[in-house]
């Protein structure tokens, strides 16, 4: 049985300037030292934040982007702050909250793993994000929850359970996620990854909290994800929410639109029709906000340390009545200009000792991981969706038509056999920028360690039909395909659709000429949510599946059908549908190359960009 994690959350004041850590170097950095300022002019926020008597700063889907976005091509500078800058921001905001005599909490909705070299660049034998998570837990998070990327690899989940969670002192929640471990008696038991705590807030509010993961189906063996609908239907859930708090603060790795939050919300509302409910979601990587009724708000705060979410509520005015609650929400661009504006600080007064130490420690970790290792110099910028698929500056095109064929042929005895390589486009994660192409750039563009597999002796005609079948299925059953991929953890389809919607939207009346490219958000909550005014980026639709150029052979020639392991089931299904002579199964599949998906661009760059 999976257990509810019930939490009465404590306000934590960020006063850790005198806490020193082994990787800090000279931790006695003066608070007022002038640190690096963005090298390009950034648009400042359009207006001050609206504070209530209950306020929350929100992060989600950080995926290892703790050193921020370091490239100069727009919109990257909008997100050029790092975790140290964010830590200084939180510390100043906590001080402002004390001056205002209001509550301010810091929460996170999961997915710390898989995204950049800081999380994924560890040496052989290491564990993903173990080192980078040391810096995350130095921030005063009041609540965190598990994401699907904490569950793909049992070693990562176990590391969270044994190393990260104990240091969170009851503030890491996993209401519907268990891990199987051996207890002190030598028995195999299934226990929650997270923990429960009961602590009072500074101004005495009682907060009931959950940490929920969506119906994820791609978790590793010996981990368990209970469906949300089953979770809310169990007796322990009803017992846990029976007592009315001052506010429900629900944190979960679930989109606030088109997913399971209404299931949790309705279950709580059935017992407490008027109690304030604040929800903080994640997973789909978008900026989004919904209000399920007048006494609730649900916020989702983007991805990759691009966005910092803000929500405020006037809970005092809502006590003892059923009136609508006054909420405010904002999506902050993650950079020092934003931080200094909202804390009324300058570049010489903003940094705290702990913030500078975190930045220094992350830079040292990057050095230890050799993330600056140069593979070559990219001749131009390659984007995923700002250029059309098939064009010379499209990264998906580069990856599948040039990089993968070249990289997979290195030291491969099958290199002399013609092949067709198929990949899901979501294997590629981020743009590749002109200039030095380093180990960190390689892991950022494609962080996944998927193998390339193959089935030999497939005729070229059948192989081409497999690709056609996959494309047809995507076109005719797009929702079914997206649902399957979402169930296994891929969130990119919703993010891409959001960008496409943004690209076709008329600019808001507040937009002005000369603004820099960035997110232009329209969500389900009143008033404008973006903290900084931008011009929407140009976006082109990307295919679900991408393939190398077909070999120049006739349809009857036998070739190797090569594909990335994540789509093995789809490829087998399409292959069996394209011909009837053989029923192919996983037993017919072999590893094609020792080069993994996240190594392809590095191998290619070493050969072509030097």
C-alpha positions as MATLAB code, in Angstrom:
seq = 'XXXXXXXXXXXXXXXXXXXXXXXXXXXXXXXXXXXXXXXXXXXXXXXXXXXXXXXXXXXXXXXXXXXXXXXXXXXXXXXXXXXXXXXXXXXXXXXXXXXXXXXXXXXXXXXXXXXXXXXXXXXXXXXXXXXXXXXXXXXXXXXXXXXXXXXXXXXXXXXXXXXXXXXXXXXXXXXXXXXXXXXXXXXXXXXXXXXXXXXXXXXXXXXXXXXXXXXXXXXXXXXXXXXXXXXXXXXXXXXXXXXXXXXXXXXXXXXXXXXXXXXXXXXXXXXXXXXXXXXXXXXXXXXXXXXXXXXXXXXXXXXXXXXXXXXXXXXXXXXXXXXXXXXXXXXXXXXXXXXXXXXXXXXXXXXXXXXXXXXXXXXXXXXXXXXXXXXXXXXXXXXXXXXXXXXXXXXXXXXXXXXXXXXXXXXXXXXXXXXXXXXXXXXXXXXXXXXXXXXXXXXXXXXXXXXXXXXXXXXXXXXXXXXXXXXXXXXXXXXXXXXXXXXXXXXXXXXXXXXXXXXXXXXXXXXXXXXXXXXXXXXXXXXXXXXXXXXXXXXXXXXXXXXXXXXXXXXXXXXXXXXXXXXXXXXXXXXXXXXXXXXXXXXXXXXXXXXXXXXXXXXXXXXXXX';
ca = [
       0.000    0.000    0.000;
       1.252    3.486   -0.805;
       1.016    6.021    1.957;
      -0.045    9.659    1.990;
       2.676   12.020    3.097;
       1.016   14.600    5.311;
       2.983   17.716    6.132;
       2.510   20.755    8.321;
       5.184   22.849    6.676;
       7.667   25.112    8.453;
       8.768   28.479    7.180;
      12.531   28.355    6.770;
      14.445   31.629    6.787;
      17.457   31.707    4.471;
      20.120   32.803    6.928;
      22.783   30.309    5.917;
      25.460   32.816    4.924;
      27.858   31.387    7.490;
      27.388   27.748    6.516;
      30.509   26.521    4.702;
      30.767   23.449    2.532;
      33.753   21.471    1.280;
      33.343   22.577   -2.328;
      32.925   26.252   -1.488;
      36.603   27.160   -1.728;
      36.936   30.487    0.054;
      33.549   30.504    1.717;
      34.266   33.801    3.483;
      33.155   35.826    0.476;
      32.000   39.304    1.414;
      28.273   39.709    1.023;
      28.673   42.840   -1.107;
      31.200   41.478   -3.583;
      30.350   42.455   -7.167;
      29.698   39.285   -9.153;
      29.289   38.777  -12.885;
      26.402   40.733  -14.379;
      24.598   39.641  -17.562;
      26.728   40.613  -20.553;
      23.708   41.523  -22.700;
      21.046   44.094  -21.770;
      17.982   42.373  -20.345;
      14.454   43.719  -20.175;
      13.553   44.334  -16.522;
      10.265   43.187  -14.971;
       7.231   45.225  -15.928;
       5.890   45.732  -12.399;
       6.484   44.788   -8.735;
       5.222   41.504   -7.351;
       1.904   41.457   -5.528;
       2.360   40.125   -1.990;
      -0.375   38.496    0.076;
      -0.295   37.192    3.632;
       0.623   33.755    2.203;
       3.228   33.628   -0.583;
       5.055   30.859   -2.429;
       8.121   30.792   -4.675;
       7.983   27.800   -7.017;
      10.476   25.857   -9.116;
       9.954   22.732  -11.180;
      11.661   20.575  -13.819;
      15.091   22.088  -13.191;
      16.768   19.042  -14.815;
      20.283   19.980  -13.776;
      20.276   23.528  -15.205;
      21.834   24.845  -11.998;
      24.461   26.983  -13.734;
      21.738   28.678  -15.731;
      21.722   29.353  -19.457;
      25.170   30.524  -20.464;
      24.811   31.137  -24.219;
      24.412   34.599  -25.750;
      21.814   33.698  -28.423;
      18.303   34.851  -27.547;
      16.319   33.935  -25.561;
      19.081   32.274  -23.479;
      20.202   35.470  -21.671;
      16.698   35.775  -20.186;
      17.524   32.718  -18.079;
      21.180   33.473  -17.279;
      20.911   33.364  -13.489;
      22.325   30.351  -11.669;
      21.372   28.498   -8.500;
      23.615   30.749   -6.431;
      21.799   33.825   -7.750;
      18.483   32.142   -6.976;
      19.659   31.311   -3.441;
      20.521   34.981   -2.865;
      17.117   35.985   -4.252;
      15.304   33.607   -1.909;
      17.290   34.878    1.081;
      16.342   38.497    0.343;
      12.719   37.569   -0.287;
      12.597   35.756    3.067;
      13.849   38.936    4.729;
      11.194   40.991    2.949;
       8.539   38.507    4.143;
       9.669   39.003    7.745;
       9.473   42.780    7.328;
       5.957   42.433    5.924;
       5.022   39.888    8.641;
       3.742   37.399    6.062;
       4.503   33.804    5.182;
       6.789   32.908    2.286;
       7.402   29.290    1.317;
       9.741   27.762   -1.265;
       8.494   24.634   -3.055;
       9.619   22.407   -5.925;
       7.606   19.997   -8.083;
      10.281   17.470   -9.066;
      12.542   16.321  -11.925;
      16.014   17.177  -10.642;
      17.689   14.610  -12.909;
      18.610   14.408  -16.618;
      19.370   17.622  -18.414;
      22.905   19.061  -18.312;
      26.442   18.046  -17.535;
      26.104   19.288  -13.954;
      23.621   16.495  -13.248;
      24.664   13.955  -15.892;
      28.413   14.457  -16.361;
      29.516   12.259  -13.459;
      32.377    9.783  -13.779;
      31.714    6.072  -14.435;
      30.393    4.412  -11.303;
      28.670    7.579  -10.123;
      24.967    8.282   -9.727;
      23.056   10.828  -11.784;
      22.539   14.165   -9.988;
      24.032   12.976   -6.701;
      26.615   15.770   -6.721;
      24.349   18.489   -8.119;
      21.604   17.673   -5.618;
      23.990   18.608   -2.806;
      23.580   22.217   -3.908;
      19.798   22.037   -4.279;
      19.307   20.854   -0.726;
      21.287   23.868    0.508;
      18.344   26.060   -0.432;
      15.622   26.482    2.209;
      12.965   24.407    0.451;
       9.876   23.994    2.593;
       8.530   21.255    0.360;
       9.718   19.174   -2.575;
       8.155   16.246   -4.396;
       9.318   13.445   -6.639;
       9.272   13.575  -10.451;
       9.314   10.853  -13.083;
      13.000   11.491  -13.854;
      13.819   10.369  -10.330;
      12.383    6.951  -11.255;
      13.842    5.794  -14.588;
      16.871    4.208  -12.914;
      16.581    2.350   -9.601;
      20.048    3.555   -8.590;
      18.853    7.152   -8.846;
      15.712    6.462   -6.824;
      17.681    4.589   -4.195;
      20.169    7.450   -3.970;
      17.303    9.895   -3.432;
      15.894    7.604   -0.741;
      19.163    7.063    1.139;
      21.049   10.316    0.536;
      18.797   13.205   -0.483;
      15.583   12.532    1.437;
      17.157   12.103    4.923;
      18.815   15.508    4.569;
      15.501   17.157    3.707;
      14.230   16.580    7.257;
      10.735   15.510    6.293;
      10.245   18.067    3.518;
      10.469   15.681    0.532;
       7.098   14.145   -0.330;
       6.080   11.158   -2.475;
       2.453   10.415   -1.691;
       1.954    7.757   -4.374;
       5.509    6.551   -5.055;
       7.260    3.684   -3.249;
      10.635    2.019   -3.478;
      11.387   -1.611   -2.638;
      14.316   -1.986   -0.238;
      15.717   -4.490    2.240;
      14.990   -3.460    5.816;
      17.147   -3.963    8.900;
      15.693   -7.451    9.377;
      16.692   -8.528    5.892;
      13.100   -8.434    4.646;
      12.077   -6.908    1.315;
       9.643   -4.063    1.916;
       7.962   -1.382   -0.179;
       8.213    2.035    1.462;
       7.574    5.643    0.375;
      10.574    7.326   -1.217;
       9.762   10.501    0.692;
       8.791   11.156    4.279;
       6.223   12.962    6.444;
       6.630   15.797    8.908;
       4.543   17.924   11.231;
       5.873   21.403   11.868;
       4.150   24.750   12.599;
       4.352   27.771   10.335;
       5.798   30.965   11.781;
       2.437   32.721   11.917;
       0.614   29.618   13.051;
      -1.221   28.408    9.980;
      -1.868   24.719    9.638;
      -0.998   23.369    6.188;
      -1.862   19.911    4.886;
       0.355   18.847    2.004;
       0.660   16.089   -0.565;
       3.414   15.295   -3.063;
       1.798   13.530   -6.040;
       3.192   12.071   -9.261;
       1.015   11.659  -12.353;
       0.199    8.165  -13.663;
       3.764    7.410  -14.730;
       4.251    4.005  -16.361;
       7.971    4.097  -17.167;
       9.380    3.661  -13.675;
      12.210    1.245  -12.936;
      11.756   -2.210  -11.456;
      11.403   -2.182   -7.660;
       9.704    1.195   -7.698;
       5.926    1.587   -7.603;
       3.673    4.410   -8.792;
       0.089    4.233   -7.639;
      -2.419    5.817  -10.010;
      -3.891    9.074   -8.810;
      -7.457    7.800   -9.051;
      -6.607    4.805   -6.868;
      -4.743    6.972   -4.391;
      -7.692    9.274   -3.706;
     -10.058    6.303   -3.407;
      -8.272    4.634   -0.519;
      -9.319    4.819    3.097;
      -5.972    6.225    4.274;
      -6.369    9.168    1.908;
      -9.765   10.041    3.343;
      -8.399    9.752    6.877;
      -5.458   11.978    6.026;
      -7.591   14.839    4.686;
     -10.381   14.459    7.254;
      -9.141   17.221    9.557;
      -9.518   20.690    8.071;
      -6.321   22.765    7.859;
      -6.087   26.491    7.185;
      -4.896   25.697    3.667;
      -4.114   22.699    1.492;
      -0.749   23.126   -0.211;
      -0.555   20.431   -2.874;
       2.721   19.925   -4.724;
       2.962   17.406   -7.521;
       4.699   16.457  -10.714;
       1.546   16.766  -12.798;
       0.453   19.406  -15.329;
      -2.191   21.757  -13.974;
      -4.113   21.401  -17.269;
      -5.117   18.191  -19.072;
      -4.116   15.828  -16.270;
      -4.997   14.423  -12.859;
      -4.984   17.473  -10.596;
      -8.795   17.787  -10.825;
      -9.014   14.234   -9.426;
      -7.088   15.256   -6.311;
      -8.857   18.596   -6.106;
     -12.352   17.067   -6.260;
     -11.439   14.482   -3.614;
     -10.397   17.261   -1.231;
     -13.349   19.462   -2.131;
     -15.765   16.607   -1.391;
     -14.669   16.822    2.245;
     -13.750   20.504    2.505;
     -15.844   22.549    0.073;
     -14.431   25.947    1.089;
     -10.905   25.394    2.418;
      -8.254   27.292    0.397;
      -6.286   25.040   -1.957;
      -2.964   26.058   -3.523;
      -1.554   23.674   -6.146;
       1.935   23.634   -7.669;
       2.407   21.363  -10.666;
       5.031   20.428  -13.221;
       6.113   17.976  -15.930;
       4.806   19.619  -19.111;
       7.508   22.341  -19.010;
       5.100   25.200  -19.693;
       3.977   28.303  -17.865;
       0.391   27.623  -16.878;
      -2.220   28.586  -14.316;
      -5.752   27.370  -13.647;
      -8.406   28.139  -11.061;
     -10.641   25.167  -10.386;
     -12.894   27.392   -8.268;
     -12.783   30.814   -6.614;
     -10.897   29.566   -3.553;
      -8.076   27.769   -5.348;
      -5.219   28.386   -7.754;
      -2.942   25.924   -9.587;
       0.423   27.091  -10.940;
       3.012   25.464  -13.200;
       6.352   27.226  -13.593;
       8.084   26.141  -16.788;
      11.334   24.206  -17.015;
      15.155   24.213  -17.030;
      15.640   27.094  -14.568;
      14.032   29.412  -17.123;
      11.072   30.360  -14.959;
      10.575   31.060  -11.272;
       6.934   30.891  -10.221;
       5.271   33.243   -7.745;
       1.878   32.876   -6.091;
       0.328   34.996   -3.376;
      -2.992   34.686   -1.572;
      -4.929   36.705    0.985;
      -5.893   33.848    3.289;
      -6.690   36.027    6.276;
      -9.492   37.762    4.411;
     -10.849   34.361    3.354;
     -11.151   32.973    6.858;
     -14.666   32.454    8.196;
     -16.433   33.036    4.875;
     -16.908   31.486    1.451;
     -15.885   34.497   -0.616;
     -13.491   34.149   -3.535;
      -9.870   34.442   -2.481;
      -7.656   37.178   -3.885;
      -4.776   35.429   -5.679;
      -1.858   36.688   -7.699;
       0.602   34.737   -9.840;
       3.669   35.648  -11.850;
       6.226   33.928  -14.092;
       9.669   35.412  -13.464;
      12.521   35.216  -15.973;
      15.386   33.563  -14.100;
      18.142   36.199  -14.188;
      19.902   38.705  -11.957;
      18.045   41.702  -13.397;
      14.762   40.102  -12.311;
      16.129   39.194   -8.889;
      17.623   42.602   -8.170;
      14.474   44.409   -9.309;
      12.194   42.472   -6.973;
      14.542   42.677   -3.972;
      15.488   46.343   -4.507;
      19.145   45.358   -4.605;
      22.015   46.410   -6.853;
      24.725   44.302   -8.408;
      27.012   45.230   -5.508;
      24.505   44.449   -2.740;
      22.608   41.475   -4.104;
      24.889   38.474   -3.521;
      24.825   36.592   -0.231;
      27.779   34.551    0.990;
      25.855   31.315    0.542;
      24.713   32.286   -2.947;
      28.260   33.057   -4.069;
      29.501   29.843   -2.461;
      26.884   27.792   -4.336;
      27.897   29.354   -7.642;
      31.576   28.730   -6.892;
      30.852   25.148   -5.891;
      28.895   24.450   -9.061;
      31.702   25.888  -11.174;
      34.170   23.659   -9.347;
      31.913   20.654   -9.970;
      31.855   21.538  -13.670;
      35.641   21.488  -13.617;
      35.714   18.128  -11.823;
      33.333   16.694  -14.425;
      35.496   18.180  -17.205;
      32.424   19.810  -18.721;
      34.569   22.261  -20.666;
      36.115   19.438  -22.697;
      36.075   20.710  -26.274;
      34.799   18.409  -29.023;
      34.867   21.012  -31.774;
      33.501   24.370  -32.876;
      29.954   24.416  -34.210;
      29.886   26.450  -37.442;
      26.372   27.745  -36.776;
      23.445   27.521  -34.372;
      21.109   24.545  -34.796;
      17.654   24.873  -33.241;
      14.964   22.298  -32.613;
      11.889   24.283  -33.609;
      12.930   27.823  -34.529;
      14.009   26.440  -37.902;
      12.042   23.959  -40.005;
      12.798   20.257  -39.865;
      14.784   19.406  -42.959;
      16.582   22.761  -43.083;
      20.349   23.033  -42.699;
      20.106   24.822  -39.351;
      17.670   22.381  -37.721;
      19.188   20.270  -34.943;
      16.904   17.273  -35.483;
      17.979   17.192  -39.119;
      21.652   17.420  -38.194;
      21.319   14.724  -35.554;
      19.550   12.074  -37.618;
      20.857   12.686  -41.161;
      24.495   13.547  -40.437;
      25.589   12.992  -36.834;
      23.957    9.630  -36.071;
      25.003    7.896  -39.324;
      28.595    9.092  -38.883;
      28.890    8.390  -35.147;
      27.273    4.965  -35.226;
      29.594    3.841  -38.034;
      32.738    4.371  -35.936;
      34.360    1.040  -35.039;
      31.181   -0.752  -36.100;
      31.497   -4.034  -38.041;
      28.000   -3.359  -39.475;
      29.092   -0.041  -41.012;
      29.338   -1.575  -44.474;
      25.700   -2.684  -44.452;
      23.159   -0.064  -45.615;
      20.798    1.070  -42.875;
      17.855    3.242  -41.997;
      18.057    4.933  -38.581;
      14.816    5.953  -36.837;
      14.542    7.998  -33.669;
      11.826    9.782  -31.743;
      12.419   13.525  -31.972;
      12.082   13.958  -28.204;
      15.391   12.163  -27.789;
      16.906   15.536  -28.693;
      16.339   17.906  -25.807;
      17.853   21.343  -26.458;
      19.336   23.662  -29.070;
      22.995   23.576  -30.089;
      24.675   26.967  -30.369;
      27.389   28.316  -32.657;
      30.861   28.287  -31.156;
      32.718   25.908  -28.857;
      30.892   22.592  -28.514;
      31.785   21.059  -25.161;
      30.957   18.020  -23.093;
      28.318   20.088  -21.297;
      26.753   21.145  -24.609;
      26.639   17.506  -25.690;
      24.832   16.405  -22.510;
      22.485   19.388  -22.689;
      21.418   18.768  -26.284;
      20.850   15.033  -25.765;
      21.015   13.907  -22.102;
      19.553   10.420  -22.527;
      21.770    7.339  -22.378;
      19.626    5.262  -24.729;
      21.304    2.627  -26.899;
      20.808    2.246  -30.631;
      19.379   -1.169  -31.497;
      18.850   -2.916  -34.813;
      17.163   -5.756  -36.636;
      19.179   -7.116  -39.585;
      18.016   -8.365  -42.966;
      14.971   -6.147  -43.347;
      14.293   -5.249  -46.963;
      14.617   -1.563  -47.742;
      10.992   -1.428  -48.889;
       9.732   -2.797  -45.574;
      12.072   -0.553  -43.573;
      10.775    2.517  -45.359;
       7.229    1.313  -44.710;
       8.014    1.153  -40.965;
       8.827    4.849  -40.993;
       5.699    5.592  -43.024;
       3.580    3.579  -40.570;
       4.991    5.472  -37.596;
       4.290    8.806  -39.276;
       0.773    7.775  -40.270;
       0.011    6.598  -36.745;
       1.251    9.906  -35.401;
      -0.975   11.806  -37.829;
      -4.133    9.725  -37.385;
      -3.761    8.842  -33.684;
      -1.745   11.757  -32.363;
      -3.543   11.871  -29.002;
      -2.992    8.127  -28.500;
       0.704    8.438  -29.347;
       1.120   11.472  -27.096;
      -0.704    9.723  -24.251;
       1.584    6.709  -24.525;
       4.710    8.861  -24.577;
       3.450   10.967  -21.671;
       2.773    7.811  -19.689;
       6.414    6.851  -20.122;
       7.536   10.330  -19.179;
       8.037   12.412  -22.316;
       6.622   15.904  -21.822;
       7.883   17.554  -24.984;
       4.680   17.226  -27.030;
       2.715   19.500  -24.687;
       5.565   22.007  -24.533;
       5.844   22.080  -28.328;
       2.100   22.583  -28.714;
       2.301   25.443  -26.217;
       5.053   27.120  -28.248;
       3.016   26.720  -31.426;
       0.005   28.318  -29.739;
       2.215   31.166  -28.536;
       3.631   31.737  -32.004;
       0.171   32.251  -33.532;
      -1.111   34.484  -30.748;
      -1.438   38.213  -31.170;
       0.803   40.260  -28.907;
      -0.858   41.582  -25.778;
      -1.579   45.322  -25.563;
       1.360   45.644  -23.154;
       3.860   44.309  -25.695;
       6.098   46.885  -27.324;
       8.530   47.184  -30.182;
      12.109   46.354  -29.325;
      11.378   43.714  -26.708;
      13.596   40.654  -26.692;
      12.340   37.201  -27.720;
      10.907   35.095  -24.931;
       7.791   33.500  -23.526;
       4.440   35.225  -24.059;
       1.983   33.399  -21.841;
      -1.775   33.096  -21.974;
      -3.132   30.871  -19.222;
      -6.405   30.252  -17.407;
      -5.989   32.865  -14.655;
      -6.907   36.574  -14.624;
      -4.546   39.337  -15.753;
      -1.094   38.951  -17.275;
       1.198   36.333  -15.772;
       4.533   37.109  -17.407;
       6.766   39.265  -15.238;
       8.743   40.565  -18.224;
       7.266   41.561  -21.594;
       8.699   39.685  -24.591;
       8.076   39.083  -28.264;
       7.087   35.456  -28.987;
       9.680   33.282  -30.672;
       9.159   31.859  -34.147;
       8.313   28.169  -33.879;
       7.853   25.399  -36.446;
       6.138   22.065  -35.857;
       8.462   19.113  -35.338;
       7.725   15.537  -36.435;
       7.257   12.873  -33.798;
       9.696   10.507  -35.529;
      12.808   11.390  -37.525;
      14.917    9.213  -39.800;
      18.191    9.184  -41.685;
      18.198    9.488  -45.443;
      17.084    6.157  -46.976;
      19.964    4.151  -48.495;
      20.297    4.260  -52.281;
      19.276    0.654  -52.867;
      16.243   -1.034  -54.407;
      13.355   -2.117  -52.219;
      14.384   -5.776  -52.199;
      17.869   -5.148  -50.780;
      18.378   -6.277  -47.186;
      19.435   -3.489  -44.807;
      19.773   -2.919  -41.064;
      16.754   -1.289  -39.408;
      18.350    0.807  -36.631;
      16.386    2.614  -33.932;
      16.812    4.137  -30.493;
      15.771    1.780  -27.708;
      13.035    4.033  -26.302;
      10.824    3.348  -29.346;
      11.474   -0.398  -29.629;
       7.848   -1.364  -29.013;
       6.579    1.138  -31.614;
       9.093   -0.046  -34.206;
       8.264   -3.725  -33.659;
       4.559   -2.984  -33.976;
       5.085   -1.023  -37.195;
       7.430   -3.688  -38.589;
       4.936   -6.463  -37.966;
       2.266   -4.355  -39.592;
       4.422   -3.671  -42.664;
       4.933   -7.362  -43.501;
       3.443  -10.739  -42.568;
       6.262  -13.212  -43.256;
       7.842  -12.907  -39.797;
       6.499  -11.882  -36.402;
       9.332   -9.877  -34.866;
       9.833   -9.686  -31.108;
      12.453   -8.265  -28.757;
      14.411  -11.501  -29.240;
      15.207  -10.343  -32.770;
      16.694   -7.064  -31.547;
      20.422   -6.525  -30.899;
      22.631   -3.612  -29.870;
      23.864   -1.831  -32.995;
      26.647    0.312  -31.551;
      28.372    1.050  -28.256;
      27.828    4.748  -28.953;
      24.868    5.987  -26.905;
      22.341    8.619  -27.930;
      23.963   11.272  -25.726;
      27.392   10.608  -27.269;
      26.452   10.971  -30.940;
      26.984   14.724  -31.268;
      30.325   14.619  -29.475;
      31.666   11.886  -31.762;
      30.420   13.786  -34.800;
      31.875   17.112  -33.623;
      35.306   15.608  -33.050;
      35.355   14.338  -36.614;
      33.641   17.214  -38.443;
      34.080   20.411  -36.421;
      37.842   20.468  -35.871;
];
